[in-house]
Amino acid sequence: MLETSARLLALLGLLQSSAGWTGIDLATRLDVSERTVRNDMTKLRELGYPVESVRGPGGRYRLGAGGNLPPLLLDDEEAVAVAVGLRAATGIAGVAETSARALAKLDQVLPDHLRRKLAAVVDAMEAGPVNTDSNVPDPDVDAGTLQALATAIRDGQGVRADYRDEPIEVEPYRLISWQRRWYLVARDPRADAWLSLRVDWLRLKVPGGRPFRPSDPGFDLTEFVVREVARTGWAVHARLVIAAPADEVIARINPAVGTVEPIAPDRSVLVTGGDSLEVVAVWIGMLGLDFTVESPAELRDHLEILAKRYASAITPPE
């Protein structure tokens, strides 16, 4: 049987893991009598924990809202899961610094054996490559903006903002983090249109918009963001004619890279983009197919520079 202090922590952990426990269930889990469970509940109340009980045949114990719970009560698997989530979030613009601080705090409150496991997980993880380059730093996203948008989504409250210096009023539905960017999926009620908005391009206004009743969009919001980013969300947009059937191009690209349309049995159009000309040039070079640039003209100029650079690189020295 656990000592009193350890048993109280175990009891709190059980109360946090379920909406309610019977006295018999708790006694069985802790290997004590029901009387001991009742006494432990009294001790928890004396310590300020809001333990509620419902008497009668179906009586149960549960933790009430607003209680000051211990710093953290996690089992091994839960601690690893939280560490993985926080470690992944350190690569997301807008919450990277906050996630790193939370990860450091998690390390401080865990027991030694879990701290060692957490350290092993964190040390073994590494952010994979994403569609970015050294010429374009990750955008800064204000944590307060994320919080305000999340609150508006929860409360069904419209949002007023300047988006790339244009005033908008939308109904917010979901925040999505993708490719080191934060996007807001929202509905424009006046145009009855769905939008994918980069959060770092939003400047919220106070007061917000009108309240609204959320409805079912009828489509996957994350897939919508991926499609819209490929179509409109890049700083540089490119339209290319590919000397290959559309099916072959689609098989070679990630759906996030762009959209493909057939224009002939052996030709197709790829609409793609990136945060810089350099990134777009790398992507289309990796496609492994012949292509012609329709737009923008700046991309053609950049490729001409690269062509001369590559040609000089393979010219044998005299």
C-alpha positions as CSV (number, residue, x, y, z in Angstrom):
1,M,0.0,0.0,0.0
2,L,1.3,3.5,-0.8
3,E,2.3,5.9,1.8
4,T,-0.2,8.7,2.5
5,S,1.6,11.5,0.4
6,A,2.2,9.2,-2.6
7,R,-1.4,7.9,-2.3
8,L,-2.8,11.4,-2.4
9,L,-0.9,12.1,-5.6
10,A,-2.0,8.9,-7.1
11,L,-5.6,9.7,-6.1
12,L,-5.4,13.1,-7.7
13,G,-4.0,11.5,-10.9
14,L,-7.0,9.2,-11.0
15,L,-9.5,12.0,-10.4
16,Q,-7.9,14.0,-13.3
17,S,-8.2,11.0,-15.6
18,S,-11.9,10.5,-15.4
19,A,-15.1,12.5,-14.9
20,G,-16.0,10.4,-11.9
21,W,-15.0,7.4,-9.7
22,T,-16.9,5.3,-7.2
23,G,-15.4,4.8,-3.8
24,I,-15.1,1.1,-4.5
25,D,-13.2,1.7,-7.8
26,L,-10.8,4.1,-6.1
27,A,-10.3,1.7,-3.2
28,T,-9.5,-1.2,-5.6
29,R,-7.1,0.9,-7.6
30,L,-5.2,2.2,-4.6
31,D,-5.4,-1.1,-2.6
32,V,-7.0,0.6,0.4
33,S,-10.4,0.5,2.1
34,E,-13.3,2.7,1.2
35,R,-12.9,4.4,4.6
36,T,-9.3,5.3,3.7
37,V,-10.6,6.8,0.4
38,R,-13.1,8.9,2.3
39,N,-10.4,10.1,4.7
40,D,-8.1,11.0,1.8
41,M,-10.9,13.0,0.1
42,T,-11.2,15.0,3.3
43,K,-7.4,15.7,3.3
44,L,-7.6,16.8,-0.3
45,R,-10.4,19.2,0.5
46,E,-8.4,20.6,3.4
47,L,-5.5,21.2,1.0
48,G,-7.9,23.3,-1.2
49,Y,-8.7,20.7,-3.9
50,P,-12.3,21.0,-5.1
51,V,-13.3,17.4,-4.6
52,E,-17.1,16.9,-5.2
53,S,-19.1,13.9,-4.2
54,V,-22.5,12.6,-5.2
55,R,-24.1,10.4,-2.5
56,G,-26.3,7.4,-3.1
57,P,-26.0,4.0,-4.9
58,G,-24.4,5.7,-7.9
59,G,-22.3,8.0,-5.9
60,R,-19.1,9.2,-7.3
61,Y,-16.1,11.4,-6.6
62,R,-14.8,14.0,-9.1
63,L,-12.7,17.2,-9.2
64,G,-14.7,20.4,-9.6
65,A,-13.8,23.2,-11.9
66,G,-11.3,25.9,-10.9
67,G,-9.1,23.8,-8.7
68,N,-5.4,24.4,-8.2
69,L,-4.1,21.0,-9.3
70,P,-0.5,19.9,-8.8
71,P,2.1,21.1,-11.3
72,L,1.8,17.9,-13.4
73,L,0.7,14.3,-13.0
74,L,1.7,12.3,-16.0
75,D,2.5,8.7,-16.6
76,D,5.4,7.7,-18.8
77,E,3.5,7.5,-22.1
78,E,1.7,10.9,-21.4
79,A,4.9,12.6,-20.6
80,V,6.5,11.4,-23.9
81,A,3.4,12.4,-25.8
82,V,3.5,15.9,-24.4
83,A,7.2,16.2,-25.0
84,V,6.8,15.2,-28.7
85,G,4.0,17.8,-29.1
86,L,6.0,20.6,-27.5
87,R,9.2,19.6,-29.4
88,A,7.3,19.7,-32.7
89,A,5.8,23.1,-31.8
90,T,9.2,24.6,-31.3
91,G,9.5,24.6,-35.1
92,I,6.2,26.5,-35.6
93,A,6.4,30.3,-36.1
94,G,4.4,32.2,-33.5
95,V,4.6,29.6,-30.7
96,A,8.3,28.4,-31.0
97,E,9.6,30.4,-28.0
98,T,6.5,29.7,-25.8
99,S,6.8,26.0,-26.6
100,A,10.5,25.9,-25.7
101,R,9.6,27.5,-22.3
102,A,6.9,25.0,-21.7
103,L,9.2,22.2,-22.6
104,A,11.8,23.5,-20.1
105,K,9.1,23.7,-17.3
106,L,8.0,20.2,-18.1
107,D,11.5,19.0,-17.6
108,Q,11.6,20.7,-14.1
109,V,8.4,19.1,-12.7
110,L,8.9,15.5,-13.8
111,P,10.6,12.9,-11.7
112,D,14.1,11.8,-12.6
113,H,13.1,8.7,-14.6
114,L,10.6,10.6,-16.7
115,R,13.0,13.5,-17.1
116,R,15.6,11.1,-18.6
117,K,13.0,9.7,-21.0
118,L,11.9,13.1,-22.0
119,A,15.5,14.2,-22.6
120,A,16.0,11.1,-24.8
121,V,12.9,11.9,-26.9
122,V,13.8,15.6,-27.3
123,D,17.4,14.8,-28.2
124,A,16.3,12.2,-30.8
125,M,13.9,14.5,-32.5
126,E,14.7,16.9,-35.3
127,A,12.6,19.1,-37.5
128,G,12.4,17.9,-41.1
129,P,13.0,20.1,-44.1
130,V,10.2,22.3,-45.1
131,N,9.6,24.6,-48.0
132,T,11.6,27.6,-46.8
133,D,15.0,29.1,-47.5
134,S,17.6,31.2,-45.7
135,N,16.5,34.3,-47.7
136,V,13.0,34.3,-46.2
137,P,12.9,34.1,-42.4
138,D,9.9,32.6,-40.6
139,P,7.2,35.3,-40.0
140,D,6.6,36.6,-36.5
141,V,3.1,35.8,-35.3
142,D,1.9,37.5,-32.1
143,A,0.7,35.0,-29.5
144,G,-2.0,37.5,-28.5
145,T,-3.3,37.4,-32.1
146,L,-3.5,33.6,-32.0
147,Q,-5.3,33.7,-28.6
148,A,-7.8,36.4,-29.8
149,L,-8.6,34.3,-32.9
150,A,-8.9,31.1,-30.9
151,T,-11.3,32.9,-28.6
152,A,-13.4,34.3,-31.5
153,I,-13.6,30.8,-33.0
154,R,-14.8,29.4,-29.6
155,D,-17.3,32.1,-29.1
156,G,-18.7,32.4,-32.6
157,Q,-17.5,36.0,-32.8
158,G,-16.8,37.7,-36.1
159,V,-13.4,39.2,-36.8
160,R,-12.6,42.6,-38.2
161,A,-9.0,43.2,-39.5
162,D,-6.8,44.6,-42.1
163,Y,-5.4,41.9,-44.3
164,R,-2.5,43.1,-46.3
165,D,-3.8,46.6,-45.8
166,E,-7.3,45.7,-47.0
167,P,-10.2,45.8,-44.5
168,I,-12.1,42.6,-44.0
169,E,-14.8,41.2,-41.8
170,V,-15.0,37.4,-41.6
171,E,-16.4,34.5,-39.5
172,P,-13.4,32.5,-38.1
173,Y,-13.6,28.7,-38.1
174,R,-10.2,27.1,-37.6
175,L,-6.5,27.9,-37.0
176,I,-4.1,25.6,-38.9
177,S,-0.4,25.4,-38.7
178,W,1.3,24.3,-41.9
179,Q,4.7,24.7,-43.5
180,R,5.9,26.9,-40.6
181,R,3.0,29.3,-41.1
182,W,-0.3,29.9,-39.2
183,Y,-3.5,30.2,-41.3
184,L,-7.0,31.1,-40.4
185,V,-9.8,29.4,-42.2
186,A,-12.7,31.9,-42.3
187,R,-15.9,32.6,-44.2
188,D,-16.7,35.9,-45.8
189,P,-20.5,36.2,-45.1
190,R,-21.0,39.0,-47.7
191,A,-19.5,37.1,-50.5
192,D,-20.5,33.7,-49.1
193,A,-16.9,32.6,-49.8
194,W,-14.3,30.6,-47.8
195,L,-10.9,32.1,-47.2
196,S,-7.4,30.9,-46.1
197,L,-5.7,33.8,-44.4
198,R,-2.1,34.0,-43.2
199,V,-2.2,35.1,-39.6
200,D,1.0,37.1,-39.8
201,W,-0.7,39.3,-42.5
202,L,-3.7,40.0,-40.2
203,R,-4.0,43.1,-38.1
204,L,-7.0,42.7,-35.8
205,K,-9.3,45.6,-35.1
206,V,-11.3,46.3,-31.9
207,P,-14.2,45.8,-31.5
208,G,-14.6,42.6,-33.5
209,G,-17.3,41.7,-36.0
210,R,-20.8,40.5,-35.5
211,P,-21.6,37.2,-33.7
212,F,-22.4,34.2,-36.0
213,R,-23.7,30.7,-35.7
214,P,-21.0,28.3,-37.1
215,S,-22.2,25.9,-39.8
216,D,-20.6,22.7,-41.2
217,P,-18.3,23.8,-44.1
218,G,-18.8,20.4,-45.8
219,F,-15.1,20.0,-46.6
220,D,-11.8,19.3,-44.9
221,L,-10.4,22.6,-43.6
222,T,-6.8,21.5,-43.6
223,E,-7.0,20.3,-47.2
224,F,-8.6,23.6,-48.1
225,V,-5.6,25.5,-46.7
226,V,-3.2,23.3,-48.6
227,R,-5.0,23.9,-51.8
228,E,-5.4,27.7,-51.3
229,V,-1.8,28.2,-50.3
230,A,-0.7,26.4,-53.5
231,R,-3.0,28.7,-55.5
232,T,-2.7,32.1,-53.8
233,G,-0.7,31.9,-50.5
234,W,2.8,32.4,-51.8
235,A,4.8,35.6,-52.0
236,V,5.9,34.5,-55.6
237,H,3.4,32.7,-57.9
238,A,4.5,30.9,-61.0
239,R,2.7,29.4,-64.0
240,L,4.6,26.8,-65.9
241,V,3.8,24.7,-69.0
242,I,5.2,21.2,-68.4
243,A,6.1,18.9,-71.3
244,A,4.3,15.9,-69.7
245,P,0.8,14.7,-69.1
246,A,-1.0,16.0,-66.1
247,D,-1.1,12.5,-64.4
248,E,2.7,12.3,-64.6
249,V,3.2,15.8,-63.1
250,I,0.8,15.0,-60.3
251,A,2.6,11.8,-59.5
252,R,5.9,13.8,-59.1
253,I,4.7,16.6,-56.8
254,N,3.4,17.0,-53.3
255,P,-0.2,18.4,-53.4
256,A,1.1,21.3,-51.3
257,V,3.4,22.4,-54.1
258,G,0.8,23.4,-56.6
259,T,-2.1,22.5,-58.8
260,V,-2.0,20.8,-62.2
261,E,-4.3,21.2,-65.2
262,P,-4.1,19.3,-68.5
263,I,-4.0,21.3,-71.7
264,A,-3.0,18.5,-74.2
265,P,-2.4,14.8,-74.0
266,D,1.4,15.5,-73.6
267,R,1.3,18.9,-71.9
268,S,0.0,20.4,-68.7
269,V,0.0,23.6,-66.7
270,L,1.5,23.7,-63.2
271,V,0.6,26.6,-61.0
272,T,3.0,26.8,-58.1
273,G,4.8,29.3,-55.8
274,G,7.1,29.9,-53.0
275,D,8.4,32.6,-50.6
276,S,11.2,33.6,-53.1
277,L,12.3,33.1,-56.6
278,E,15.1,30.9,-55.4
279,V,12.7,28.5,-53.8
280,V,10.5,28.2,-56.9
281,A,13.6,27.6,-59.0
282,V,14.7,24.7,-56.8
283,W,11.2,23.1,-56.8
284,I,10.8,23.1,-60.5
285,G,14.3,22.0,-61.0
286,M,13.6,19.0,-58.9
287,L,10.5,18.1,-61.0
288,G,12.7,16.4,-63.5
289,L,10.7,17.4,-66.5
290,D,11.1,20.0,-69.3
291,F,9.1,23.1,-68.8
292,T,8.5,26.7,-70.0
293,V,7.9,29.6,-67.7
294,E,4.8,31.6,-68.6
295,S,5.0,33.9,-65.6
296,P,6.4,35.8,-63.8
297,A,9.1,37.4,-65.9
298,E,11.4,37.7,-62.8
299,L,11.5,33.9,-62.7
300,R,12.7,33.7,-66.3
301,D,15.4,36.2,-65.5
302,H,16.5,34.3,-62.4
303,L,16.6,31.0,-64.4
304,E,18.7,32.6,-67.1
305,I,21.2,33.6,-64.4
306,L,21.2,30.1,-63.0
307,A,21.6,28.6,-66.5
308,K,24.8,30.7,-67.1
309,R,26.1,29.8,-63.6
310,Y,25.5,26.1,-64.2
311,A,27.0,26.2,-67.7
312,S,30.1,27.8,-66.4
313,A,30.3,25.2,-63.6
314,I,30.6,22.3,-66.1
315,T,32.9,24.1,-68.6
316,P,36.4,22.4,-68.4
317,P,39.2,24.8,-67.4
318,E,41.5,25.8,-70.2
